[in-house]
Amino acid sequence: MFFSMRGRNVLRLMVDLASQDMNDLSSAKEVSKHLGLSERYLEQSFSLMKRHGFIKSERGAKGGYKLCKPASEYTVAMILSAVEESLSPVPCLEGPGYCIREEECMTVELWSRVDKAIRDVLENTTLQDLVDWHQEKIKSNR
């Protein structure tokens, strides 16, 4: 399974916002500094996440971005689905009739199990889990 750089960076962006207090706003400049990504690149990601209703923004000198809901209400699957064309490990799982060999395929059961395992992890991991794991990692490195 291959997730795009854009998908991985959007997930990092969302974790960064989730690491802040729900009432605090993060500027593109601050997030750019935290993640080592350009503000221009991040603005596109902010716009995408805003269109999907994951974040909101406020303009002005003290403006910025924040999550619309608590981090525990966003799953990794929700976020990646907004960015990636597909979360399936192989194209043939995109739907019925997608593959002409569907009926006699010798490996479809394997790919179905891999797909189920991936989706289980992505659908049962929240942004809050990622924030918690990151904070644990920081504590253990001290």
C-alpha positions in Angstrom: 0.0 0.0 0.0 1.3 3.4 -0.9 0.1 6.6 0.6 1.1 9.8 -1.2 3.4 12.4 0.2 0.4 14.8 0.2 -1.7 12.3 2.3 1.1 11.9 4.8 1.7 15.6 5.1 -2.0 16.4 5.5 -2.1 13.8 8.3 0.9 15.5 9.9 -0.8 18.9 9.6 -3.9 17.5 11.3 -1.9 16.0 14.1 -0.1 19.3 14.6 -3.5 21.1 14.9 -4.8 18.4 17.2 -1.8 18.9 19.4 -3.0 22.4 20.2 -5.7 23.4 22.6 -9.2 23.3 20.9 -9.6 27.0 21.4 -6.2 28.1 20.1 -5.5 29.0 16.5 -2.4 27.9 14.7 -1.1 30.2 11.9 0.3 28.7 8.7 3.6 30.2 9.6 3.7 28.3 13.0 2.6 25.0 11.3 5.2 25.5 8.6 7.9 25.8 11.2 6.7 22.8 13.1 6.5 20.5 10.1 9.3 21.9 7.9 6.9 22.5 5.0 6.4 25.7 3.0 3.5 28.0 3.9 2.4 28.0 0.3 2.2 24.2 0.2 0.4 24.1 3.6 -2.2 26.7 2.4 -3.4 24.2 -0.2 -3.7 21.5 2.5 -5.5 23.8 4.8 -7.9 24.7 2.0 -8.6 21.0 1.3 -9.2 20.2 4.9 -11.5 23.2 5.3 -13.5 22.1 2.2 -14.0 18.7 3.9 -15.2 20.4 7.1 -12.3 19.2 9.2 -10.9 22.6 10.1 -12.0 26.2 10.3 -10.1 29.4 10.0 -10.2 32.9 11.3 -8.7 35.9 9.6 -6.8 38.7 11.1 -3.6 39.4 13.0 -4.4 36.7 15.5 -6.1 34.4 13.0 -5.2 30.9 12.1 -6.6 27.4 11.9 -8.1 24.9 14.3 -10.0 21.6 14.2 -13.8 21.8 13.9 -14.3 18.9 16.3 -12.2 17.2 19.0 -9.3 15.1 17.7 -11.0 12.0 19.1 -13.7 12.4 16.5 -11.5 12.2 13.4 -10.2 8.9 12.2 -7.1 8.5 10.1 -9.4 6.9 7.4 -11.5 10.0 7.3 -8.6 12.2 6.7 -6.7 10.0 4.2 -10.0 9.4 2.2 -10.2 13.2 1.7 -6.8 13.2 0.0 -6.1 9.8 -1.5 -7.8 8.4 -4.5 -8.2 5.0 -2.8 -7.3 3.3 0.4 -7.3 -0.2 -1.2 -4.1 -2.0 -1.6 -5.0 -3.1 -5.2 -7.3 -1.6 -7.8 -9.4 -4.7 -8.2 -11.0 -4.1 -4.8 -12.5 -0.8 -6.0 -15.9 -2.4 -6.6 -17.7 -5.2 -8.4 -16.9 -5.5 -12.1 -13.7 -3.6 -11.8 -11.6 -6.7 -12.7 -12.4 -9.1 -15.5 -10.7 -11.9 -13.6 -12.7 -11.4 -10.4 -14.4 -14.8 -10.5 -11.3 -16.9 -11.1 -8.7 -14.8 -9.3 -6.4 -16.8 -7.1 -5.2 -13.9 -5.0 -8.3 -11.8 -4.4 -8.9 -13.4 -0.9 -5.4 -12.3 0.1 -5.9 -8.8 -1.1 -9.3 -8.7 0.6 -7.8 -9.6 3.9 -5.0 -7.1 3.5 -7.6 -4.4 2.7 -9.7 -5.4 5.7 -6.6 -5.2 8.0 -5.6 -1.8 6.7 -9.1 -0.3 6.9 -9.4 -1.7 10.4 -6.3 0.1 11.6 -7.2 3.4 9.7 -10.8 3.4 10.9 -10.0 2.6 14.5 -7.1 5.1 14.9 -8.0 8.7 15.8 -6.1 11.9 15.6 -6.1 11.8 19.4 -4.3 8.4 19.3 -1.6 9.9 17.0 -1.2 12.9 19.3 -1.0 10.6 22.4 1.6 8.3 20.6 3.7 11.3 19.7 3.7 12.7 23.2 4.6 9.3 24.6 7.5 9.1 22.1 8.7 12.5 23.2 8.6 11.6 26.9 10.5 8.3 26.4 13.2 10.2 24.5 13.9 12.5 27.4 
